Amino acid sequence: MAKSIKAEEFDRIFDEGEEDIVEYLDLSTIRRPDLDTDLRRVNVDFPEWMIDELDREAKRLGINRQAVIKTWIADRIDRMRAARSA
């Protein structure tokens, strides 16, 4: 569950950039418009240490492992696209 703060405080924390704002976001409602409609299943094998790290991050964010993996991969794809178009 996300911590509750006033918008002004959230803006200050974001602008200063010294504190992680993720704890103030409700990540369970995040959707990527027009990108989640055609889902395909893939199987990926991870070493145990990666699973442990994914689970720690999922617990920290209050989301499941699959959401962490999807978020990280989507972020990487976005950065690759931005680099190609630059």
N, C-alpha and C positions, 0 to 999 in steps of 0.2 A: 504494500500500500504506500502511495506517495505521501510525503510529508506535506502538510498544509502551511503555506505562507502567503502573505499579501503580494499582489502583483508588483508593487514598488520594490519590495525586498528581493523578489525573484529577478527583476530587471537589474538591480544593483549587483547581485551575485553574478549574474550572467555577464554584465559589462566589465566587472573587475577581472573575471576569468581565472580567479585563483581557487575557486571551489567547484567541485563537480555538481552540476545541476540535475543530474539524472535522478537523484533521490527525490526531487520535487515533481517529477513527471509521472503521469499514469500511463505507462508503456503498454498496458493491456488493451488500450483502445487505438493504438497506432495502426493505421492502414495506409498502404501505398496505392492510391487510386489507379485503376486500370492495369495494375500489375499483378493483382492477386486473383484474377478471374480464371485463368487457365493454369491449373496446378498439375504438375507431374511429379510422381514419386521417384526419388533416387535413393540408393543405399550407399552410404559412405562408412568405411571402417576407420576408426580413430584409435590411436594408442591410449592406454588407460590414463596417462598423465594429462592428455588433452581433455578427456572426459571430465577428469577431476577439476581442471581449470574452468571448463565450460559450466560445470555445476556450481562452482564457487561464484562465478560471475552471474549466473542465473539467480542464485539465492540473493546476492547483493542487490540485483535489480528488481527482484520480486516477480520474475517471469520464468518461463520454462526453458529448458536447454535448446529446444528447437527454435524458439524465438530469438535466443542469443545468436545461434548459428545464422539464421536468416538475416538478422539485423547486420551482423558483421559482414556477411557476403554482399548484401545489398550496398553497404557503405563502400566496400572495396570496388564494386562494379561502378558505383557513382563516381568515385575518384578516378578510375581508369577512363571512363567516358569523358570526364572533365579534362584530363590530361591529353587525350586524343584530340579534343576540340580546341585546345589552347594553341 
